[in-house]
Amino acid sequence: MSATRSAVAPGSQTALRRANKQRLLTELDAGTSLSQATLARATGLSAATVSNLVAELERDGEVVVTHGTTNGRASRLIDRHPERRPLALGLSLGTKFARVAVGTGETVLDVRSEDLRSPGQPAVLQEVADLARRALTDVGGRLEQVSGAVMALPAPVHRGRIAAVQVPAAWRGVDVVAEMSELIGVPVRVANDANLGAVALAHHLGTDAPVAFVKWTSGIGAGLAVGGAALEGGGGMAGEIGHLTARRPGGRVCRCGRTSCLESVASVEAIRESASIAVSEELDEAGLIARLQAGDPVVRRVTQEAAEALAEAMGTLTVLYNPSVIAVAGPLVHYVPDLVDELRLHLRRAVTPALEQETELVLNPLGGEAEVRGALRVAAAPERALLS
C-alpha cells in the first residue's frame, strides 16, 4: 500500500509561499508595528513578494494594515491581528505576593501584582492563576493565544522540576507544574526566580556578557546569565550563594542543616532577628527598614556586618564567573539604596583590583518586576534554554 502523500509537496510553490508567510508572521510576533520595507529587509524577500503576501495575510485575518509614517515618510504599517498574535505569560510567586506579565516577544503588554491572601499555602496557586486570567482578559487575549507560560519560584529548579531538598509541610505532595498547568489551562514551566532575574537583567542591558542577579531577601541567592540564558548548573543549584559558609561568630543552624551558612547570618530575616536583640525590641521588616532610614547606629552596624558577609560571597561569585554586572535586589537595598555603596566597598576588598575594575555592582534596575519579566521572556522564546 502506498504512503499517503502530503497535500502540499515540499519544495513546491505553495510550500514556499506558506514558508514565506510564516517568516513574515515570525517577524511580527515580536509585537511591534513594521513597515513592508522593514519586513522585506528582515526576511530578505523582495518588496513585491512582501506586498503580495501581506495582502493575503490581511485577507486571511492574520494581520492588520494601517497607514502611518516611517522615518518621516508615509508607509503602510503591519501588525499581527490582536486575536491571532501569540501571547506569553510570565508568572512570579513570592512569599507575600504574586506578579503576572503578559506580552508578545519583545513587547510587555501588562504587568500586575497582588498581595497573597494565603501566603505559604498551596491555595496561592489558584490566586496566581486567577491573576493571570484577569491580565490576559484585560489585554484582549484568549487562552488559545498563549504559546508559553513560565513561573518564577524562590527555589532551586532543575530541568523544569523543583530541586529543593526540604519542602515545607504544606507543600509536600503538591506538583506545582501540574497544578498550575491545570489551573491556568496551558502548560506551565517553572524556573528559579533569581535565574529569571538574571535573564531579564541581561536583556535590559542588551548584553551577552555574563551577568549576576543577587536576591537579598528572606533568603539569599544569585542568578547567573551567560549569552542571555540562565545557568542552572548540574542539579539546579548554581548560584546558591546563601549556602556558602560565612565565617562569623555565633553561627546559626541554617534551614539546610548546616551551621553558619551566609543565609543564616545575612538574610533580611537574620538581620531582623539580630537587630531586634540588639535594640531590645521586636522589629518586623518595616520596622527594620524604618530604623535604617532614620540612621539608627546599632541597626546600621548589624546590617553592615551582614553586608560585609554578603559581599564576600559575591566576591567568590565574581572570581568564579567574572560577571560584567552584578545587580542586587531586595527590600533593604530598595528602601535604603546607599547599602549598595556598602556592598561595593566590601566587594572591592574581596576581589583583585583587576576584577574589581571589570565588575559593576548596581542596584537592580528593574525593581520588583525583574523575575516576572525574565519569566515572560523565556516563555515567549522556548528556544531560550536554561543552561545546565
HUBELJO-V957395 format. One record per residue. N is the residue number from 1. RES is the residue in one letter. PHI is phi in whole degrees, 0 to 359 (none if undefined). OMEGA is omega as a letter, one per 20 degrees, with the letter a starting at -180 (NA if undefined). Layout:
n=N res=RES phi=PHI omega=OMEGA
n=N res=RES phi=PHI omega=OMEGA
This chain:
n=1 res=M phi=none omega=a
n=2 res=S phi=285 omega=r
n=3 res=A phi=289 omega=r
n=4 res=T phi=291 omega=a
n=5 res=R phi=277 omega=r
n=6 res=S phi=296 omega=r
n=7 res=A phi=296 omega=r
n=8 res=V phi=239 omega=a
n=9 res=A phi=290 omega=r
n=10 res=P phi=301 omega=r
n=11 res=G phi=87 omega=r
n=12 res=S phi=284 omega=r
n=13 res=Q phi=298 omega=r
n=14 res=T phi=295 omega=r
n=15 res=A phi=295 omega=r
n=16 res=L phi=295 omega=r
n=17 res=R phi=296 omega=r
n=18 res=R phi=296 omega=r
n=19 res=A phi=295 omega=r
n=20 res=N phi=291 omega=r
n=21 res=K phi=298 omega=a
n=22 res=Q phi=295 omega=r
n=23 res=R phi=297 omega=r
n=24 res=L phi=295 omega=a
n=25 res=L phi=296 omega=r
n=26 res=T phi=298 omega=r
n=27 res=E phi=295 omega=a
n=28 res=L phi=282 omega=a
n=29 res=D phi=294 omega=r
n=30 res=A phi=294 omega=r
n=31 res=G phi=100 omega=r
n=32 res=T phi=250 omega=r
n=33 res=S phi=288 omega=a
n=34 res=L phi=231 omega=r
n=35 res=S phi=281 omega=r
n=36 res=Q phi=296 omega=r
n=37 res=A phi=296 omega=r
n=38 res=T phi=295 omega=r
n=39 res=L phi=297 omega=r
n=40 res=A phi=296 omega=r
n=41 res=R phi=294 omega=a
n=42 res=A phi=290 omega=a
n=43 res=T phi=260 omega=a
n=44 res=G phi=81 omega=r
n=45 res=L phi=276 omega=r
n=46 res=S phi=288 omega=r
n=47 res=A phi=300 omega=a
n=48 res=A phi=294 omega=r
n=49 res=T phi=296 omega=r
n=50 res=V phi=298 omega=a
n=51 res=S phi=300 omega=r
n=52 res=N phi=294 omega=a
n=53 res=L phi=292 omega=r
n=54 res=V phi=297 omega=r
n=55 res=A phi=299 omega=r
n=56 res=E phi=292 omega=r
n=57 res=L phi=294 omega=r
n=58 res=E phi=293 omega=r
n=59 res=R phi=296 omega=a
n=60 res=D phi=278 omega=r
n=61 res=G phi=80 omega=a
n=62 res=E phi=275 omega=a
n=63 res=V phi=227 omega=r
n=64 res=V phi=238 omega=a
n=65 res=V phi=249 omega=r
n=66 res=T phi=232 omega=r
n=67 res=H phi=259 omega=a
n=68 res=G phi=211 omega=r
n=69 res=T phi=230 omega=r
n=70 res=T phi=228 omega=a
n=71 res=N phi=55 omega=r
n=72 res=G phi=82 omega=a
n=73 res=R phi=248 omega=r
n=74 res=A phi=296 omega=a
n=75 res=S phi=207 omega=r
n=76 res=R phi=264 omega=a
n=77 res=L phi=258 omega=a
n=78 res=I phi=250 omega=r
n=79 res=D phi=230 omega=r
n=80 res=R phi=293 omega=r
n=81 res=H phi=298 omega=a
n=82 res=P phi=308 omega=a
n=83 res=E phi=272 omega=r
n=84 res=R phi=247 omega=a
n=85 res=R phi=292 omega=r
n=86 res=P phi=287 omega=r
n=87 res=L phi=244 omega=r
n=88 res=A phi=235 omega=r
n=89 res=L phi=242 omega=r
n=90 res=G phi=250 omega=a
n=91 res=L phi=235 omega=r
n=92 res=S phi=219 omega=a
n=93 res=L phi=248 omega=r
n=94 res=G phi=260 omega=r
n=95 res=T phi=282 omega=a
n=96 res=K phi=236 omega=a
n=97 res=F phi=211 omega=r
n=98 res=A phi=234 omega=r
n=99 res=R phi=231 omega=r
n=100 res=V phi=223 omega=r
n=101 res=A phi=231 omega=r
n=102 res=V phi=240 omega=a
n=103 res=G phi=195 omega=r
n=104 res=T phi=227 omega=r
n=105 res=G phi=56 omega=a
n=106 res=E phi=273 omega=a
n=107 res=T phi=253 omega=r
n=108 res=V phi=267 omega=a
n=109 res=L phi=273 omega=a
n=110 res=D phi=199 omega=r
n=111 res=V phi=228 omega=r
n=112 res=R phi=215 omega=r
n=113 res=S phi=226 omega=a
n=114 res=E phi=205 omega=r
n=115 res=D phi=294 omega=a
n=116 res=L phi=279 omega=r
n=117 res=R phi=277 omega=a
n=118 res=S phi=232 omega=a
n=119 res=P phi=301 omega=r
n=120 res=G phi=83 omega=a
n=121 res=Q phi=242 omega=r
n=122 res=P phi=303 omega=r
n=123 res=A phi=299 omega=r
n=124 res=V phi=294 omega=r
n=125 res=L phi=297 omega=r
n=126 res=Q phi=294 omega=r
n=127 res=E phi=296 omega=r
n=128 res=V phi=295 omega=a
n=129 res=A phi=298 omega=r
n=130 res=D phi=297 omega=r
n=131 res=L phi=297 omega=r
n=132 res=A phi=295 omega=a
n=133 res=R phi=294 omega=r
n=134 res=R phi=294 omega=r
n=135 res=A phi=297 omega=r
n=136 res=L phi=297 omega=r
n=137 res=T phi=297 omega=a
n=138 res=D phi=290 omega=r
n=139 res=V phi=266 omega=r
n=140 res=G phi=80 omega=a
n=141 res=G phi=263 omega=r
n=142 res=R phi=238 omega=a
n=143 res=L phi=303 omega=a
n=144 res=E phi=295 omega=a
n=145 res=Q phi=274 omega=a
n=146 res=V phi=285 omega=a
n=147 res=S phi=266 omega=r
n=148 res=G phi=189 omega=r
n=149 res=A phi=217 omega=r
n=150 res=V phi=229 omega=r
n=151 res=M phi=244 omega=r
n=152 res=A phi=276 omega=r
n=153 res=L phi=234 omega=r
n=154 res=P phi=278 omega=a
n=155 res=A phi=203 omega=r
n=156 res=P phi=298 omega=r
n=157 res=V phi=228 omega=r
n=158 res=H phi=227 omega=r
n=159 res=R phi=50 omega=r
n=160 res=G phi=81 omega=r
n=161 res=R phi=236 omega=r
n=162 res=I phi=292 omega=a
n=163 res=A phi=253 omega=a
n=164 res=A phi=295 omega=r
n=165 res=V phi=285 omega=a
n=166 res=Q phi=259 omega=r
n=167 res=V phi=246 omega=r
n=168 res=P phi=306 omega=a
n=169 res=A phi=307 omega=a
n=170 res=A phi=295 omega=a
n=171 res=W phi=257 omega=a
n=172 res=R phi=295 omega=a
n=173 res=G phi=85 omega=r
n=174 res=V phi=270 omega=r
n=175 res=D phi=269 omega=a
n=176 res=V phi=300 omega=a
n=177 res=V phi=298 omega=a
n=178 res=A phi=295 omega=a
n=179 res=E phi=297 omega=a
n=180 res=M phi=295 omega=r
n=181 res=S phi=298 omega=a
n=182 res=E phi=288 omega=a
n=183 res=L phi=293 omega=a
n=184 res=I phi=275 omega=r
n=185 res=G phi=100 omega=r
n=186 res=V phi=221 omega=r
n=187 res=P phi=299 omega=a
n=188 res=V phi=243 omega=r
n=189 res=R phi=257 omega=r
n=190 res=V phi=239 omega=r
n=191 res=A phi=207 omega=r
n=192 res=N phi=295 omega=a
n=193 res=D phi=296 omega=r
n=194 res=A phi=293 omega=r
n=195 res=N phi=298 omega=r
n=196 res=L phi=291 omega=r
n=197 res=G phi=299 omega=r
n=198 res=A phi=293 omega=r
n=199 res=V phi=299 omega=r
n=200 res=A phi=296 omega=r
n=201 res=L phi=297 omega=r
n=202 res=A phi=299 omega=r
n=203 res=H phi=294 omega=r
n=204 res=H phi=299 omega=a
n=205 res=L phi=277 omega=a
n=206 res=G phi=65 omega=a
n=207 res=T phi=230 omega=r
n=208 res=D phi=259 omega=r
n=209 res=A phi=291 omega=r
n=210 res=P phi=299 omega=r
n=211 res=V phi=226 omega=r
n=212 res=A phi=234 omega=r
n=213 res=F phi=239 omega=a
n=214 res=V phi=256 omega=r
n=215 res=K phi=261 omega=r
n=216 res=W phi=246 omega=a
n=217 res=T phi=228 omega=r
n=218 res=S phi=292 omega=r
n=219 res=G phi=233 omega=r
n=220 res=I phi=227 omega=r
n=221 res=G phi=203 omega=r
n=222 res=A phi=234 omega=r
n=223 res=G phi=258 omega=a
n=224 res=L phi=237 omega=r
n=225 res=A phi=235 omega=r
n=226 res=V phi=232 omega=a
n=227 res=G phi=63 omega=r
n=228 res=G phi=83 omega=a
n=229 res=A phi=249 omega=a
n=230 res=A phi=283 omega=r
n=231 res=L phi=259 omega=a
n=232 res=E phi=279 omega=a
n=233 res=G phi=90 omega=a
n=234 res=G phi=298 omega=a
n=235 res=G phi=229 omega=r
n=236 res=G phi=83 omega=a
n=237 res=M phi=257 omega=r
n=238 res=A phi=301 omega=r
n=239 res=G phi=85 omega=a
n=240 res=E phi=282 omega=a
n=241 res=I phi=290 omega=r
n=242 res=G phi=297 omega=a
n=243 res=H phi=247 omega=r
n=244 res=L phi=286 omega=a
n=245 res=T phi=284 omega=r
n=246 res=A phi=256 omega=a
n=247 res=R phi=281 omega=r
n=248 res=R phi=231 omega=r
n=249 res=P phi=297 omega=r
n=250 res=G phi=71 omega=a
n=251 res=G phi=301 omega=a
n=252 res=R phi=256 omega=r
n=253 res=V phi=282 omega=a
n=254 res=C phi=276 omega=r
n=255 res=R phi=296 omega=r
n=256 res=C phi=278 omega=r
n=257 res=G phi=104 omega=r
n=258 res=R phi=274 omega=r
n=259 res=T phi=251 omega=r
n=260 res=S phi=69 omega=r
n=261 res=C phi=295 omega=r
n=262 res=L phi=308 omega=a
n=263 res=E phi=299 omega=a
n=264 res=S phi=283 omega=a
n=265 res=V phi=240 omega=a
n=266 res=A phi=232 omega=r
n=267 res=S phi=291 omega=r
n=268 res=V phi=300 omega=r
n=269 res=E phi=294 omega=r
n=270 res=A phi=295 omega=r
n=271 res=I phi=296 omega=a
n=272 res=R phi=300 omega=a
n=273 res=E phi=296 omega=a
n=274 res=S phi=295 omega=r
n=275 res=A phi=294 omega=r
n=276 res=S phi=298 omega=r
n=277 res=I phi=294 omega=a
n=278 res=A phi=295 omega=a
n=279 res=V phi=258 omega=r
n=280 res=S phi=56 omega=r
n=281 res=E phi=208 omega=a
n=282 res=E phi=285 omega=a
n=283 res=L phi=259 omega=r
n=284 res=D phi=266 omega=a
n=285 res=E phi=299 omega=r
n=286 res=A phi=297 omega=r
n=287 res=G phi=293 omega=r
n=288 res=L phi=298 omega=a
n=289 res=I phi=295 omega=r
n=290 res=A phi=299 omega=r
n=291 res=R phi=293 omega=r
n=292 res=L phi=296 omega=a
n=293 res=Q phi=295 omega=a
n=294 res=A phi=278 omega=r
n=295 res=G phi=82 omega=r
n=296 res=D phi=303 omega=a
n=297 res=P phi=294 omega=a
n=298 res=V phi=288 omega=r
n=299 res=V phi=296 omega=r
n=300 res=R phi=297 omega=a
n=301 res=R phi=296 omega=r
n=302 res=V phi=301 omega=a
n=303 res=T phi=291 omega=r
n=304 res=Q phi=297 omega=r
n=305 res=E phi=299 omega=r
n=306 res=A phi=294 omega=r
n=307 res=A phi=299 omega=r
n=308 res=E phi=296 omega=r
n=309 res=A phi=295 omega=r
n=310 res=L phi=296 omega=a
n=311 res=A phi=296 omega=r
n=312 res=E phi=297 omega=r
n=313 res=A phi=293 omega=r
n=314 res=M phi=293 omega=r
n=315 res=G phi=296 omega=r
n=316 res=T phi=299 omega=r
n=317 res=L phi=301 omega=a
n=318 res=T phi=294 omega=r
n=319 res=V phi=295 omega=a
n=320 res=L phi=283 omega=a
n=321 res=Y phi=244 omega=r
n=322 res=N phi=50 omega=r
n=323 res=P phi=292 omega=r
n=324 res=S phi=285 omega=a
n=325 res=V phi=223 omega=r
n=326 res=I phi=241 omega=r
n=327 res=A phi=255 omega=a
n=328 res=V phi=254 omega=a
n=329 res=A phi=236 omega=r
n=330 res=G phi=145 omega=a
n=331 res=P phi=295 omega=a
n=332 res=L phi=294 omega=a
n=333 res=V phi=287 omega=r
n=334 res=H phi=291 omega=a
n=335 res=Y phi=268 omega=r
n=336 res=V phi=230 omega=a
n=337 res=P phi=297 omega=r
n=338 res=D phi=291 omega=r
n=339 res=L phi=295 omega=r
n=340 res=V phi=297 omega=r
n=341 res=D phi=297 omega=r
n=342 res=E phi=298 omega=r
n=343 res=L phi=297 omega=a
n=344 res=R phi=298 omega=r
n=345 res=L phi=298 omega=a
n=346 res=H phi=288 omega=r
n=347 res=L phi=296 omega=r
n=348 res=R phi=302 omega=a
n=349 res=R phi=281 omega=a
n=350 res=A phi=267 omega=a
n=351 res=V phi=231 omega=r
n=352 res=T phi=289 omega=r
n=353 res=P phi=304 omega=a
n=354 res=A phi=296 omega=r
n=355 res=L phi=294 omega=a
n=356 res=E phi=299 omega=r
n=357 res=Q phi=288 omega=a
n=358 res=E phi=270 omega=a
n=359 res=T phi=246 omega=r
n=360 res=E phi=259 omega=r
n=361 res=L phi=259 omega=a
n=362 res=V phi=225 omega=r
n=363 res=L phi=289 omega=r
n=364 res=N phi=312 omega=a
n=365 res=P phi=281 omega=a
n=366 res=L phi=255 omega=r
n=367 res=G phi=59 omega=a
n=368 res=G phi=285 omega=a
n=369 res=E phi=264 omega=a
n=370 res=A phi=303 omega=a
n=371 res=E phi=295 omega=a
n=372 res=V phi=289 omega=r
n=373 res=R phi=290 omega=r
n=374 res=G phi=295 omega=r
n=375 res=A phi=298 omega=r
n=376 res=L phi=297 omega=a
n=377 res=R phi=296 omega=r
n=378 res=V phi=291 omega=r
n=379 res=A phi=295 omega=a
n=380 res=A phi=284 omega=a
n=381 res=A phi=226 omega=a
n=382 res=P phi=304 omega=r
n=383 res=E phi=286 omega=r
n=384 res=R phi=283 omega=a
n=385 res=A phi=291 omega=r
n=386 res=L phi=268 omega=a
n=387 res=L phi=292 omega=r
n=388 res=S phi=251 omega=NA
